[in-house]
Amino acid sequence: MAGKTADGLNLKRVIKSLDTIPGLYLREGTNHNLIAKMDGYRPCPIAKSTHVKRMVVPWIKEITGYNNAREIYRSLRSGAPVLQY
């Protein structure tokens, strides 16, 4: 999947960051190219129409308990691990 999200982030970098979160998995969807899932939480669509700051960052805050939205967004923008242990 190539391209950018609705707010201009590179999809490959967003996916690379999401892959670093323990327990999170990505599956193919029908309406959206990818769906990020974690057991016990609602799914989060990942596609060109996704606005990362409005949809993905709050979802990551919910599933991880990490509250620094700015750091989460920076990690997704750069492709770096979201949570550094």
Chimera marker file (.cmm) of the C-alpha trace (Angstrom):
<marker_set name="trace">
<marker id="1" x="0.000" y="0.000" z="0.000" r="1" g="1" b="0" radius="0.5"/>
<marker id="2" x="1.528" y="3.290" z="-1.071" r="1" g="1" b="0" radius="0.5"/>
<marker id="3" x="0.481" y="6.863" z="-0.636" r="1" g="1" b="0" radius="0.5"/>
<marker id="4" x="-0.409" y="9.228" z="2.131" r="1" g="1" b="0" radius="0.5"/>
<marker id="5" x="-3.169" y="9.509" z="4.694" r="1" g="1" b="0" radius="0.5"/>
<marker id="6" x="-5.758" y="12.298" z="4.725" r="1" g="1" b="0" radius="0.5"/>
<marker id="7" x="-3.485" y="14.398" z="6.930" r="1" g="1" b="0" radius="0.5"/>
<marker id="8" x="-0.401" y="13.763" z="4.773" r="1" g="1" b="0" radius="0.5"/>
<marker id="9" x="1.446" y="10.978" z="6.604" r="1" g="1" b="0" radius="0.5"/>
<marker id="10" x="3.196" y="8.264" z="4.621" r="1" g="1" b="0" radius="0.5"/>
<marker id="11" x="1.145" y="5.055" z="4.945" r="1" g="1" b="0" radius="0.5"/>
<marker id="12" x="4.219" y="2.813" z="4.947" r="1" g="1" b="0" radius="0.5"/>
<marker id="13" x="5.663" y="4.690" z="7.927" r="1" g="1" b="0" radius="0.5"/>
<marker id="14" x="2.373" y="4.560" z="9.829" r="1" g="1" b="0" radius="0.5"/>
<marker id="15" x="2.154" y="0.803" z="9.263" r="1" g="1" b="0" radius="0.5"/>
<marker id="16" x="5.807" y="0.342" z="10.251" r="1" g="1" b="0" radius="0.5"/>
<marker id="17" x="5.117" y="2.126" z="13.552" r="1" g="1" b="0" radius="0.5"/>
<marker id="18" x="1.945" y="0.179" z="14.224" r="1" g="1" b="0" radius="0.5"/>
<marker id="19" x="3.838" y="-3.088" z="13.739" r="1" g="1" b="0" radius="0.5"/>
<marker id="20" x="5.963" y="-2.239" z="16.796" r="1" g="1" b="0" radius="0.5"/>
<marker id="21" x="3.028" y="-2.272" z="19.242" r="1" g="1" b="0" radius="0.5"/>
<marker id="22" x="2.857" y="-5.598" z="21.108" r="1" g="1" b="0" radius="0.5"/>
<marker id="23" x="-0.456" y="-7.428" z="20.666" r="1" g="1" b="0" radius="0.5"/>
<marker id="24" x="-1.569" y="-5.321" z="17.707" r="1" g="1" b="0" radius="0.5"/>
<marker id="25" x="-2.165" y="-7.011" z="14.383" r="1" g="1" b="0" radius="0.5"/>
<marker id="26" x="-3.179" y="-5.780" z="10.947" r="1" g="1" b="0" radius="0.5"/>
<marker id="27" x="-5.655" y="-7.503" z="8.671" r="1" g="1" b="0" radius="0.5"/>
<marker id="28" x="-7.011" y="-6.712" z="5.242" r="1" g="1" b="0" radius="0.5"/>
<marker id="29" x="-10.409" y="-5.064" z="5.132" r="1" g="1" b="0" radius="0.5"/>
<marker id="30" x="-13.127" y="-4.638" z="2.542" r="1" g="1" b="0" radius="0.5"/>
<marker id="31" x="-13.903" y="-0.919" z="2.822" r="1" g="1" b="0" radius="0.5"/>
<marker id="32" x="-10.414" y="0.065" z="4.007" r="1" g="1" b="0" radius="0.5"/>
<marker id="33" x="-7.142" y="-1.475" z="2.878" r="1" g="1" b="0" radius="0.5"/>
<marker id="34" x="-6.032" y="-2.391" z="6.395" r="1" g="1" b="0" radius="0.5"/>
<marker id="35" x="-7.671" y="-2.715" z="9.776" r="1" g="1" b="0" radius="0.5"/>
<marker id="36" x="-5.563" y="-2.404" z="12.933" r="1" g="1" b="0" radius="0.5"/>
<marker id="37" x="-6.871" y="-4.655" z="15.691" r="1" g="1" b="0" radius="0.5"/>
<marker id="38" x="-6.107" y="-5.590" z="19.243" r="1" g="1" b="0" radius="0.5"/>
<marker id="39" x="-8.133" y="-8.135" z="21.172" r="1" g="1" b="0" radius="0.5"/>
<marker id="40" x="-10.739" y="-6.498" z="23.395" r="1" g="1" b="0" radius="0.5"/>
<marker id="41" x="-10.714" y="-3.151" z="21.565" r="1" g="1" b="0" radius="0.5"/>
<marker id="42" x="-12.594" y="-1.719" z="18.608" r="1" g="1" b="0" radius="0.5"/>
<marker id="43" x="-10.792" y="-1.914" z="15.242" r="1" g="1" b="0" radius="0.5"/>
<marker id="44" x="-9.145" y="1.102" z="13.618" r="1" g="1" b="0" radius="0.5"/>
<marker id="45" x="-9.172" y="1.523" z="9.812" r="1" g="1" b="0" radius="0.5"/>
<marker id="46" x="-5.928" y="2.447" z="8.058" r="1" g="1" b="0" radius="0.5"/>
<marker id="47" x="-6.296" y="3.839" z="4.527" r="1" g="1" b="0" radius="0.5"/>
<marker id="48" x="-5.693" y="6.921" z="2.402" r="1" g="1" b="0" radius="0.5"/>
<marker id="49" x="-8.919" y="8.402" z="3.805" r="1" g="1" b="0" radius="0.5"/>
<marker id="50" x="-7.769" y="7.941" z="7.416" r="1" g="1" b="0" radius="0.5"/>
<marker id="51" x="-6.943" y="11.092" z="9.373" r="1" g="1" b="0" radius="0.5"/>
<marker id="52" x="-4.215" y="9.782" z="11.681" r="1" g="1" b="0" radius="0.5"/>
<marker id="53" x="-4.355" y="12.586" z="14.243" r="1" g="1" b="0" radius="0.5"/>
<marker id="54" x="-8.133" y="12.230" z="14.681" r="1" g="1" b="0" radius="0.5"/>
<marker id="55" x="-8.546" y="8.462" z="14.397" r="1" g="1" b="0" radius="0.5"/>
<marker id="56" x="-5.348" y="6.495" z="14.968" r="1" g="1" b="0" radius="0.5"/>
<marker id="57" x="-3.694" y="8.525" z="17.746" r="1" g="1" b="0" radius="0.5"/>
<marker id="58" x="-6.736" y="8.386" z="20.101" r="1" g="1" b="0" radius="0.5"/>
<marker id="59" x="-7.074" y="4.672" z="19.354" r="1" g="1" b="0" radius="0.5"/>
<marker id="60" x="-3.419" y="4.050" z="20.267" r="1" g="1" b="0" radius="0.5"/>
<marker id="61" x="-3.885" y="6.068" z="23.456" r="1" g="1" b="0" radius="0.5"/>
<marker id="62" x="-6.824" y="3.831" z="24.351" r="1" g="1" b="0" radius="0.5"/>
<marker id="63" x="-5.127" y="0.492" z="23.671" r="1" g="1" b="0" radius="0.5"/>
<marker id="64" x="-1.741" y="1.345" z="25.189" r="1" g="1" b="0" radius="0.5"/>
<marker id="65" x="-2.617" y="3.737" z="27.993" r="1" g="1" b="0" radius="0.5"/>
<marker id="66" x="0.138" y="6.045" z="26.728" r="1" g="1" b="0" radius="0.5"/>
<marker id="67" x="-1.206" y="9.614" z="26.963" r="1" g="1" b="0" radius="0.5"/>
<marker id="68" x="1.333" y="11.703" z="25.046" r="1" g="1" b="0" radius="0.5"/>
<marker id="69" x="-0.526" y="12.252" z="21.764" r="1" g="1" b="0" radius="0.5"/>
<marker id="70" x="2.257" y="14.423" z="20.334" r="1" g="1" b="0" radius="0.5"/>
<marker id="71" x="4.854" y="11.652" z="20.753" r="1" g="1" b="0" radius="0.5"/>
<marker id="72" x="2.505" y="9.051" z="19.273" r="1" g="1" b="0" radius="0.5"/>
<marker id="73" x="1.890" y="11.260" z="16.231" r="1" g="1" b="0" radius="0.5"/>
<marker id="74" x="5.620" y="11.939" z="15.781" r="1" g="1" b="0" radius="0.5"/>
<marker id="75" x="6.335" y="8.213" z="15.894" r="1" g="1" b="0" radius="0.5"/>
<marker id="76" x="3.651" y="7.467" z="13.310" r="1" g="1" b="0" radius="0.5"/>
<marker id="77" x="4.924" y="10.271" z="11.081" r="1" g="1" b="0" radius="0.5"/>
<marker id="78" x="8.524" y="9.041" z="11.188" r="1" g="1" b="0" radius="0.5"/>
<marker id="79" x="7.942" y="5.278" z="11.230" r="1" g="1" b="0" radius="0.5"/>
<marker id="80" x="9.638" y="4.923" z="14.625" r="1" g="1" b="0" radius="0.5"/>
<marker id="81" x="8.419" y="2.588" z="17.378" r="1" g="1" b="0" radius="0.5"/>
<marker id="82" x="5.422" y="4.087" z="19.174" r="1" g="1" b="0" radius="0.5"/>
<marker id="83" x="6.409" y="2.833" z="22.611" r="1" g="1" b="0" radius="0.5"/>
<marker id="84" x="10.053" y="2.538" z="23.426" r="1" g="1" b="0" radius="0.5"/>
<marker id="85" x="10.699" y="0.081" z="26.248" r="1" g="1" b="0" radius="0.5"/>
<link id1="1" id2="2" r="1" g="1" b="0" radius="0.2"/>
<link id1="2" id2="3" r="1" g="1" b="0" radius="0.2"/>
<link id1="3" id2="4" r="1" g="1" b="0" radius="0.2"/>
<link id1="4" id2="5" r="1" g="1" b="0" radius="0.2"/>
<link id1="5" id2="6" r="1" g="1" b="0" radius="0.2"/>
<link id1="6" id2="7" r="1" g="1" b="0" radius="0.2"/>
<link id1="7" id2="8" r="1" g="1" b="0" radius="0.2"/>
<link id1="8" id2="9" r="1" g="1" b="0" radius="0.2"/>
<link id1="9" id2="10" r="1" g="1" b="0" radius="0.2"/>
<link id1="10" id2="11" r="1" g="1" b="0" radius="0.2"/>
<link id1="11" id2="12" r="1" g="1" b="0" radius="0.2"/>
<link id1="12" id2="13" r="1" g="1" b="0" radius="0.2"/>
<link id1="13" id2="14" r="1" g="1" b="0" radius="0.2"/>
<link id1="14" id2="15" r="1" g="1" b="0" radius="0.2"/>
<link id1="15" id2="16" r="1" g="1" b="0" radius="0.2"/>
<link id1="16" id2="17" r="1" g="1" b="0" radius="0.2"/>
<link id1="17" id2="18" r="1" g="1" b="0" radius="0.2"/>
<link id1="18" id2="19" r="1" g="1" b="0" radius="0.2"/>
<link id1="19" id2="20" r="1" g="1" b="0" radius="0.2"/>
<link id1="20" id2="21" r="1" g="1" b="0" radius="0.2"/>
<link id1="21" id2="22" r="1" g="1" b="0" radius="0.2"/>
<link id1="22" id2="23" r="1" g="1" b="0" radius="0.2"/>
<link id1="23" id2="24" r="1" g="1" b="0" radius="0.2"/>
<link id1="24" id2="25" r="1" g="1" b="0" radius="0.2"/>
<link id1="25" id2="26" r="1" g="1" b="0" radius="0.2"/>
<link id1="26" id2="27" r="1" g="1" b="0" radius="0.2"/>
<link id1="27" id2="28" r="1" g="1" b="0" radius="0.2"/>
<link id1="28" id2="29" r="1" g="1" b="0" radius="0.2"/>
<link id1="29" id2="30" r="1" g="1" b="0" radius="0.2"/>
<link id1="30" id2="31" r="1" g="1" b="0" radius="0.2"/>
<link id1="31" id2="32" r="1" g="1" b="0" radius="0.2"/>
<link id1="32" id2="33" r="1" g="1" b="0" radius="0.2"/>
<link id1="33" id2="34" r="1" g="1" b="0" radius="0.2"/>
<link id1="34" id2="35" r="1" g="1" b="0" radius="0.2"/>
<link id1="35" id2="36" r="1" g="1" b="0" radius="0.2"/>
<link id1="36" id2="37" r="1" g="1" b="0" radius="0.2"/>
<link id1="37" id2="38" r="1" g="1" b="0" radius="0.2"/>
<link id1="38" id2="39" r="1" g="1" b="0" radius="0.2"/>
<link id1="39" id2="40" r="1" g="1" b="0" radius="0.2"/>
<link id1="40" id2="41" r="1" g="1" b="0" radius="0.2"/>
<link id1="41" id2="42" r="1" g="1" b="0" radius="0.2"/>
<link id1="42" id2="43" r="1" g="1" b="0" radius="0.2"/>
<link id1="43" id2="44" r="1" g="1" b="0" radius="0.2"/>
<link id1="44" id2="45" r="1" g="1" b="0" radius="0.2"/>
<link id1="45" id2="46" r="1" g="1" b="0" radius="0.2"/>
<link id1="46" id2="47" r="1" g="1" b="0" radius="0.2"/>
<link id1="47" id2="48" r="1" g="1" b="0" radius="0.2"/>
<link id1="48" id2="49" r="1" g="1" b="0" radius="0.2"/>
<link id1="49" id2="50" r="1" g="1" b="0" radius="0.2"/>
<link id1="50" id2="51" r="1" g="1" b="0" radius="0.2"/>
<link id1="51" id2="52" r="1" g="1" b="0" radius="0.2"/>
<link id1="52" id2="53" r="1" g="1" b="0" radius="0.2"/>
<link id1="53" id2="54" r="1" g="1" b="0" radius="0.2"/>
<link id1="54" id2="55" r="1" g="1" b="0" radius="0.2"/>
<link id1="55" id2="56" r="1" g="1" b="0" radius="0.2"/>
<link id1="56" id2="57" r="1" g="1" b="0" radius="0.2"/>
<link id1="57" id2="58" r="1" g="1" b="0" radius="0.2"/>
<link id1="58" id2="59" r="1" g="1" b="0" radius="0.2"/>
<link id1="59" id2="60" r="1" g="1" b="0" radius="0.2"/>
<link id1="60" id2="61" r="1" g="1" b="0" radius="0.2"/>
<link id1="61" id2="62" r="1" g="1" b="0" radius="0.2"/>
<link id1="62" id2="63" r="1" g="1" b="0" radius="0.2"/>
<link id1="63" id2="64" r="1" g="1" b="0" radius="0.2"/>
<link id1="64" id2="65" r="1" g="1" b="0" radius="0.2"/>
<link id1="65" id2="66" r="1" g="1" b="0" radius="0.2"/>
<link id1="66" id2="67" r="1" g="1" b="0" radius="0.2"/>
<link id1="67" id2="68" r="1" g="1" b="0" radius="0.2"/>
<link id1="68" id2="69" r="1" g="1" b="0" radius="0.2"/>
<link id1="69" id2="70" r="1" g="1" b="0" radius="0.2"/>
<link id1="70" id2="71" r="1" g="1" b="0" radius="0.2"/>
<link id1="71" id2="72" r="1" g="1" b="0" radius="0.2"/>
<link id1="72" id2="73" r="1" g="1" b="0" radius="0.2"/>
<link id1="73" id2="74" r="1" g="1" b="0" radius="0.2"/>
<link id1="74" id2="75" r="1" g="1" b="0" radius="0.2"/>
<link id1="75" id2="76" r="1" g="1" b="0" radius="0.2"/>
<link id1="76" id2="77" r="1" g="1" b="0" radius="0.2"/>
<link id1="77" id2="78" r="1" g="1" b="0" radius="0.2"/>
<link id1="78" id2="79" r="1" g="1" b="0" radius="0.2"/>
<link id1="79" id2="80" r="1" g="1" b="0" radius="0.2"/>
<link id1="80" id2="81" r="1" g="1" b="0" radius="0.2"/>
<link id1="81" id2="82" r="1" g="1" b="0" radius="0.2"/>
<link id1="82" id2="83" r="1" g="1" b="0" radius="0.2"/>
<link id1="83" id2="84" r="1" g="1" b="0" radius="0.2"/>
<link id1="84" id2="85" r="1" g="1" b="0" radius="0.2"/>
</marker_set>
